[in-house]
Amino acid sequence: MFLFKLICFIAIIFTCNFTTAQDACKVLMPSISGSYKGGCKKNLAHGKGEAKGTDTYTGKFIRGLPDGKGTYTWANGTEYIGEWSSGNREGKGTMIYHLAKGDSIINGYWKNNKYNGEKFIPPYKVNRKSNVLRSSIKKTGREIKGVRISILKGGMRNPYVSDMVLTKSSGEEDYSGGKLGIQNPQFPLSVKLNYTTKNQVGTTSIEVVFEFTIYDPGLWNVIISN
C-alpha cells in the first residue's frame, strides 16, 4: 500500500512539473500562442511541437518561432505546408485554400511571407569574374538598401586599384570609409566593376572584371580579393 501511494505521489509531481514546464514554454507568435506542446529550451518553444491560438502550427520551432518545416493552419482552414524562418514563410512551400468550388493550391517559393513564384530565385548571382582570387557577397541588413564594395589584397585594402569603372542598373555611387558603395538602388540590381591592379606577386598590371546581380532587397557587403 505504501509503495502504491509513493508511485502515485511521484507521478503527480512529474505531471505537475511537466505541465508547469510546458506552460512556461513561450511561443512568440501571438496568433498561435494560446497553448503549446513540444520541445522547449530556455523557456521558449524549441524543436518539434504544436502551438494553438487563433491559428495552429505543427512543426519545428527555434527560439519560440516557427523555423524549419511545418504546417500552419489559419482559423478559416487555409493551410501552408512548407519551410519557415524566424516566424516567416521562407523557402519552398504549398498554400491550400479550401473553397466552396474546391481546393485552390499554390506551389512555389516564399520570401519573408511573400510568394516569389514557382521557381527559386537566388538572393544573388555572380555573372562573370576575371582575375579575382576570392569573392564574397553577404547580406548584412534589411531596413537600409544599398551595396558596400571592398577591394582587398592580402587581407588589406588594395592600394594598387586604378582606372575604376562602376556600371550599375540603378542607385547613386558613393565612396566613404575606404569602400565604394551604391545608395538607394532598385532591386534586382546589376553591377559591373572594371579596374586595373597588380598581380599577386606585384610584378605586372592586370585587368579585373567582376559582374554580379543582387535580387533580394537589403544592405549587402561585397568583398573582392586580388
Protein Blocks (a to p, Z undefined) as FASTA:
>chain_A
ZZmmmmmmmmmmmmmmmmmmmmmpccfbfklmmbccdddeehiaedjdddddfbcceddd
eehiaedjdddddfkopacddddeehiaedjdddddddfkbpcddedddeehiafbjbdc
dfbdcfbdchifbdcdddfbfkbgcddddddeehiacfkbghiacddfedcdddeehiac
dehiacddddddddddddfkopaccddddddddfbgcdddddddZZ
